[in-house]
Amino acid sequence: MNEKRRIIQVEEKVPLLQGIPLSIQHTFAMFSASVLVPWLFGLNAAIVLLMNGIGTLIFIFITKGKSPAYLGSSFAFLSPTFLLLANPAYGYQYALGGFVVAGLIFCAVAVMIKFVGTKWIDTILPPAAMGPVVALIGLELAGTAAKNGGLLLSDTYTEINPSFVIVFVVSIAIAVVGQVLFRGFAAAISILIAIISGYLIALFLGLVDFTGVADSPIFALPDFMFPKFSLEAVLIVIPASLVVISEHIGHQVVTSEIVGRDLLKDPGLHRTLLSDGVSTTLSGFCGSVPTTTYGENIGVMAVTKVYSVWVIGGAAVISILLAFFAPASALISSIPGPVMGGISFLLYGMIGASGIRLIVDKKVNYAKARNLAMTALVFVIGLSGVYVNLGDVKLTGMCLATIVGMLMGGLFYVIDTLGIANDTDELS
């Protein structure tokens, strides 16, 4: 990579002509995953684009512009929502009621963190556990990127199409080469250049479908829907809150590593989680989906070294505009899976590498049996596919690994407090 590239820090403003393509780059990165959630629920994506944009601006405001993050659609609530949609007694409005309560839970946990602080994080999730948890955020999504890109067989792709492979490889190759060879502003928008290049190759190979663009009206209003509340529906939905909270902590840690600042202290985990809670609550009241900080956008920052909240805010504004301008939204939706799959493949890998970087930076001592065991178990549980059912919510992957890491961290803390460990060195 080009080590001499200038880092654009969190609070830095970017000239408008440079900021627009940088913001568009973030919009492209989040778009496919963020609109997939409402598509699965049978919703118009416009309301989600609107509320994601508003939620991101709320996040920037509450965190005082000190934490770069884009709030996109959360996948953690898919399972409980499908259960409610399958029950004739309920429907999406009852799921919205659960989203509202889940958002309020985020806010309550944020208030608790405000008074308790964040030191407990290093106790419950020491670096030997936090590093692999952060890595899992990217690694467990790698398969999804490969499936979306058509490199693996799935319900969407029943056979490997050589054209898909070509577009996938070209997209990721341009993104990687751009990091090495591009200079100045071109390096900062290397992901956008790779997406456009991949799109043009896909167009040449006949993989782009413009039907949605041609059928779209010029302007369209998002479909608002108001929540209904049922105790049973809420109890089905809220266990997914645990997934988002653990994911949120992991995202803030990896973002801290990328930008070189401890965001858990300033602006503080309580502010970032409160922002996510307010956004999710508001989305529930308006008929959208729960929000979460997006790994795709974290990956863009890791690759481009552009951390400016002004750029993130610009992406939020673009998302809001797309909610009303249907053709532009449809045009982005026409980007073939192999293009975004290739780009996501790289971005998820960068997140995984950030977890390894955390382990290195914290100088975790693997001569100690506890550190080796903790890292090993977190990785194995996160990547093995094992799961635990918590009510109607399946805990698996990074979420289950986080819980196991926390249990091990708590166990070792008790052992150290009682002084019964045979390893008396300070935990790395």
C-alpha positions in Angstrom: 0.0 0.0 0.0 1.0 3.6 -0.4 2.2 4.4 3.1 2.8 8.1 2.3 -0.9 8.7 1.5 -2.2 11.5 3.7 -4.8 10.5 6.3 -7.9 12.6 6.4 -8.9 12.6 10.0 -12.3 12.4 11.6 -13.0 16.2 12.0 -11.4 17.3 8.8 -13.6 19.0 6.2 -13.1 17.9 2.6 -13.5 20.2 -0.5 -16.9 19.7 -2.0 -15.7 18.5 -5.4 -13.6 15.8 -3.5 -16.2 15.1 -0.8 -19.1 14.2 -3.2 -17.3 11.2 -4.8 -16.0 10.2 -1.4 -19.5 10.2 0.0 -20.9 8.4 -3.1 -18.3 5.7 -2.4 -19.7 5.1 1.0 -23.2 5.1 -0.4 -22.3 2.4 -2.9 -20.6 0.4 -0.1 -23.7 0.2 2.1 -26.4 0.2 -0.5 -26.7 -3.5 -1.5 -26.8 -4.8 2.1 -28.9 -2.1 3.4 -31.7 -2.4 0.9 -31.6 -6.2 1.0 -33.2 -6.2 4.5 -36.4 -4.3 3.4 -36.5 -6.4 0.2 -36.6 -9.6 2.4 -39.5 -8.1 4.4 -41.4 -7.0 1.3 -40.9 -3.3 2.1 -40.2 -0.4 -0.2 -36.5 0.4 0.2 -37.1 4.1 0.1 -38.2 4.3 3.7 -35.1 2.4 4.8 -32.8 4.7 2.8 -34.5 7.7 4.4 -34.3 6.5 8.0 -30.7 5.2 7.5 -29.6 8.6 6.3 -31.5 10.4 9.2 -30.1 7.9 11.7 -26.6 8.5 10.5 -27.0 12.2 10.9 -28.4 11.7 14.4 -25.3 9.5 15.2 -23.0 12.3 14.0 -24.9 14.9 16.1 -25.0 12.9 19.3 -21.3 11.8 19.1 -20.4 15.5 18.4 -18.8 14.5 15.1 -16.1 12.5 16.8 -17.0 9.0 15.6 -17.2 8.1 11.9 -19.9 5.5 11.3 -22.7 4.9 8.9 -25.9 3.4 10.2 -27.4 0.8 7.9 -30.0 -2.0 8.1 -29.4 -4.6 10.8 -29.5 -8.3 9.8 -29.7 -9.3 13.5 -33.5 -9.0 13.5 -34.2 -11.1 10.4 -35.1 -14.3 12.2 -37.6 -12.9 14.8 -39.2 -10.7 12.2 -39.8 -13.6 9.8 -41.4 -15.5 12.7 -43.9 -12.6 13.2 -44.5 -12.3 9.5 -45.3 -16.0 9.3 -47.9 -15.7 12.2 -51.3 -14.6 10.9 -52.0 -12.9 14.2 -49.2 -10.5 13.7 -47.5 -8.7 10.9 -44.8 -6.2 10.2 -46.4 -3.5 12.4 -45.9 -5.7 15.4 -42.3 -6.3 14.5 -42.0 -2.5 14.4 -43.2 -2.4 18.0 -40.4 -4.8 18.9 -37.9 -2.6 17.1 -39.0 0.4 19.1 -38.4 -1.5 22.4 -35.1 -2.8 21.1 -34.0 0.7 20.4 -35.0 1.8 23.9 -32.9 -1.1 25.3 -29.9 0.2 23.5 -30.5 3.6 25.1 -30.9 2.1 28.5 -27.6 0.2 28.2 -26.0 3.4 27.0 -27.1 5.2 30.1 -25.7 2.4 32.2 -22.3 2.6 30.4 -22.3 6.4 31.1 -22.3 5.8 34.8 -20.3 2.5 35.0 -17.7 3.5 32.4 -15.9 1.3 29.9 -13.1 -0.3 31.9 -15.2 -3.4 32.3 -14.7 -4.0 28.6 -11.0 -4.9 29.0 -11.9 -7.2 31.9 -14.8 -9.0 30.2 -13.3 -8.8 26.7 -9.5 -8.6 27.0 -7.5 -8.1 23.9 -7.0 -11.9 23.4 -10.7 -12.2 23.0 -11.5 -8.8 21.5 -9.0 -9.1 18.7 -10.5 -12.3 17.2 -14.1 -11.0 17.8 -13.2 -8.0 15.7 -11.6 -10.2 13.1 -14.8 -12.3 13.0 -16.9 -9.3 12.0 -15.2 -9.4 8.6 -14.2 -13.1 8.3 -17.7 -14.5 8.8 -19.0 -12.3 6.1 -16.4 -13.4 3.5 -18.6 -16.3 2.4 -21.5 -13.9 1.9 -19.4 -11.7 -0.3 -18.4 -14.8 -2.3 -22.0 -15.9 -2.7 -23.2 -12.5 -3.7 -20.4 -12.4 -6.3 -21.4 -15.7 -7.8 -18.3 -17.6 -6.8 -20.2 -20.0 -4.6 -23.4 -21.9 -5.4 -26.5 -20.5 -3.6 -30.2 -20.1 -4.1 -29.4 -17.1 -6.4 -26.6 -18.8 -8.4 -27.1 -22.5 -9.1 -24.0 -22.7 -11.3 -20.7 -20.8 -11.6 -20.9 -18.3 -14.5 -17.4 -17.5 -15.9 -18.6 -13.9 -16.6 -19.4 -13.5 -12.9 -15.9 -14.7 -12.0 -14.3 -12.2 -14.5 -16.3 -9.3 -13.1 -15.6 -10.3 -9.5 -11.8 -10.7 -10.1 -11.6 -7.4 -12.1 -13.4 -5.5 -9.4 -11.3 -6.7 -6.5 -8.1 -6.4 -8.6 -8.7 -2.8 -9.5 -9.4 -2.0 -5.8 -6.2 -3.7 -4.7 -4.0 -2.3 -7.4 -5.5 1.2 -6.8 -4.3 1.0 -3.3 -0.7 0.3 -4.4 -0.4 2.5 -7.5 -2.9 5.3 -7.3 -1.8 8.6 -5.8 -3.5 11.5 -4.2 -7.3 11.8 -4.6 -7.5 8.8 -6.9 -6.2 6.6 -4.1 -8.9 8.0 -1.8 -11.7 7.0 -4.2 -10.1 3.7 -5.3 -13.2 1.7 -4.1 -15.5 3.9 -6.2 -13.2 3.6 -9.2 -13.2 -0.2 -8.8 -17.0 -0.2 -8.6 -17.4 1.9 -11.7 -14.8 -0.2 -13.6 -16.5 -3.5 -12.5 -19.9 -2.1 -13.6 -18.6 -1.2 -17.0 -17.1 -4.7 -17.5 -20.4 -6.2 -16.3 -22.3 -4.0 -18.8 -20.0 -5.2 -21.6 -20.6 -8.8 -20.6 -24.4 -8.2 -20.6 -24.9 -8.7 -16.8 -26.6 -5.3 -16.1 -30.4 -5.1 -16.1 -31.9 -1.6 -16.5 -35.5 -2.7 -16.2 -35.9 -1.3 -12.7 -34.5 2.1 -13.8 -36.8 2.3 -16.8 -39.9 1.5 -14.7 -39.1 3.9 -11.9 -41.0 7.2 -11.5 -38.9 10.3 -11.2 -40.0 11.1 -7.6 -41.6 8.8 -5.0 -42.6 9.3 -1.3 -41.4 6.6 1.1 -44.1 4.4 2.6 -44.5 5.2 6.3 -46.0 2.6 8.7 -46.7 2.9 12.4 -45.9 0.3 15.0 -48.3 -1.9 17.0 -47.3 -3.4 20.3 -47.8 -6.9 21.7 -45.9 -8.3 24.7 -45.4 -11.6 22.9 -44.1 -10.0 19.7 -41.8 -7.8 21.7 -40.4 -10.8 23.6 -39.7 -12.5 20.3 -37.8 -9.5 18.9 -35.8 -8.1 21.8 -33.3 -11.0 22.2 -31.7 -9.8 18.9 -30.7 -6.7 20.8 -27.8 -8.7 22.3 -26.5 -9.3 18.9 -26.5 -5.7 17.9 -25.0 -4.5 21.2 -22.1 -6.9 20.9 -21.7 -6.0 17.2 -21.7 -2.3 18.1 -18.9 -2.7 20.6 -16.8 -4.7 18.1 -17.4 -2.1 15.4 -16.3 0.8 17.7 -13.2 -1.1 18.7 -12.2 -1.8 15.1 -13.0 1.8 14.1 -10.8 3.0 17.0 -8.0 0.9 15.6 -8.4 2.2 12.1 -8.6 5.9 13.0 -6.0 5.7 15.8 -8.3 7.0 18.5 -10.1 5.4 21.5 -13.7 6.1 20.5 -14.9 4.1 23.5 -13.7 7.0 25.7 -14.2 10.0 23.3 -16.9 10.5 22.3 -17.7 7.4 24.4 -19.4 4.1 24.0 -22.5 5.5 25.7 -22.9 8.2 23.0 -22.4 5.8 20.1 -24.8 3.2 21.5 -27.3 5.9 22.4 -27.2 7.2 18.9 -27.9 3.7 17.5 -30.7 3.3 20.0 -32.3 6.6 19.0 -32.0 5.7 15.3 -33.5 2.3 15.8 -36.4 3.6 17.9 -37.2 6.3 15.3 -37.0 3.8 12.5 -39.4 1.6 14.4 -41.9 4.4 14.7 -41.7 5.3 11.0 -41.9 1.8 9.5 -38.3 1.1 8.7 -35.8 -1.5 10.1 -33.4 -1.5 13.0 -30.1 0.1 12.3 -26.5 -0.8 13.1 -23.0 0.6 12.4 -21.9 -0.9 9.0 -18.8 -3.0 8.5 -18.8 -2.2 4.8 -18.3 1.5 5.5 -15.7 0.7 8.2 -13.9 -1.3 5.5 -14.0 1.7 3.1 -12.3 3.9 5.8 -9.6 1.2 6.4 -8.8 1.1 2.7 -9.0 4.8 1.8 -7.7 6.3 5.0 -10.5 8.9 4.8 -12.2 9.1 8.2 -14.0 12.4 7.9 -17.5 12.5 9.4 -18.3 15.2 6.8 -17.8 12.5 4.2 -20.0 10.1 6.2 -22.6 12.8 6.6 -22.5 13.4 2.9 -23.3 9.8 2.3 -26.3 10.1 4.7 -27.6 13.1 2.7 -27.2 11.2 -0.5 -29.2 8.3 1.0 -32.0 10.6 2.0 -32.1 12.1 -1.5 -32.2 8.6 -3.0 -35.3 7.8 -0.9 -37.2 10.4 -3.0 -35.4 10.1 -6.4 -36.4 6.6 -7.5 -34.3 6.3 -10.7 -31.0 6.9 -8.9 -31.8 4.3 -6.3 -32.8 1.8 -9.1 -29.5 2.6 -10.9 -27.4 1.7 -7.9 -29.6 -1.4 -7.4 -28.6 -2.5 -10.9 -25.0 -2.9 -9.9 -24.5 -6.7 -10.4 -23.7 -9.0 -7.5 -20.2 -9.9 -8.8 -19.2 -6.2 -8.6 -20.3 -5.6 -5.0 -19.2 -9.1 -4.1 -15.7 -8.4 -5.2 -15.5 -5.1 -3.4 -17.1 -6.5 -0.2 -14.6 -9.4 -0.3 -11.8 -6.9 0.1 -13.6 -4.7 2.6 -14.5 -7.7 4.9 -10.9 -8.9 4.7 -9.7 -5.4 5.8 -11.9 -5.7 8.9 -10.5 -9.1 9.6 -7.0 -7.8 9.3 -7.9 -5.0 11.8 -8.7 -7.6 14.4 -5.2 -9.1 13.9 -3.8 -5.6 14.1 -5.5 -5.1 17.5 -3.8 -8.3 18.8 -0.4 -7.1 17.6 -0.9 -3.5 18.9 -1.9 -4.7 22.4 1.1 -7.1 22.5 -1.0 -10.1 23.5 1.4 -12.7 25.0 0.5 -16.1 23.6 3.1 -17.8 25.8 0.3 -17.6 28.4 -2.1 -20.5 28.1 -5.2 -18.4 28.9 -4.6 -16.0 26.0 -4.0 -18.9 23.6 -7.1 -20.7 24.8 -9.3 -17.6 24.6 -8.3 -16.6 21.1 -8.6 -20.2 19.9 -12.1 -20.7 21.3 -13.4 -17.4 20.0 -12.1 -18.1 16.5 -13.3 -21.7 16.4 -16.8 -20.9 17.8 -17.2 -17.9 15.5 -16.2 -19.8 12.3 -17.5 -23.3 13.1 -21.2 -22.6 12.5 -22.3 -23.8 15.9 -25.3 -22.0 17.4 -27.4 -21.6 20.5 -31.1 -20.8 20.4 -32.1 -18.0 22.7 -35.9 -18.2 22.5 -36.6 -17.7 18.8 -33.2 -16.1 18.1 -30.3 -18.1 16.9 -27.0 -16.9 18.4 -24.1 -17.9 16.1 -20.9 -16.6 14.5 -19.4 -13.4 16.0 -22.3 -12.9 18.5 -21.9 -16.3 20.1 -18.1 -16.0 20.0 -18.4 -12.7 21.8 -20.6 -14.2 24.5 -18.1 -17.1 25.0 -15.2 -14.6 25.1 -17.0 -12.5 27.7 -17.7 -15.6 29.8 -14.0 -16.6 29.6 -12.9 -13.1 30.5 -15.2 -13.1 33.5 -14.0 -16.5 34.6 -10.3 -15.5 34.4 -11.1 -12.3 36.3 -12.7 -14.3 39.1 -9.7 -16.7 39.1 -7.2 -13.8 39.3 -9.3 -12.1 42.1 -9.2 -15.3 44.1 -5.5 -15.7 43.4 -5.9 -19.4 42.5 -4.3 -19.2 39.0 -1.0 -21.0 38.4 -0.1 -18.2 36.0 0.3 -15.0 38.1 1.5 -12.7 35.3 -0.7 -9.8 34.5 -3.2 -10.6 31.7 -2.0 -9.2 28.4 
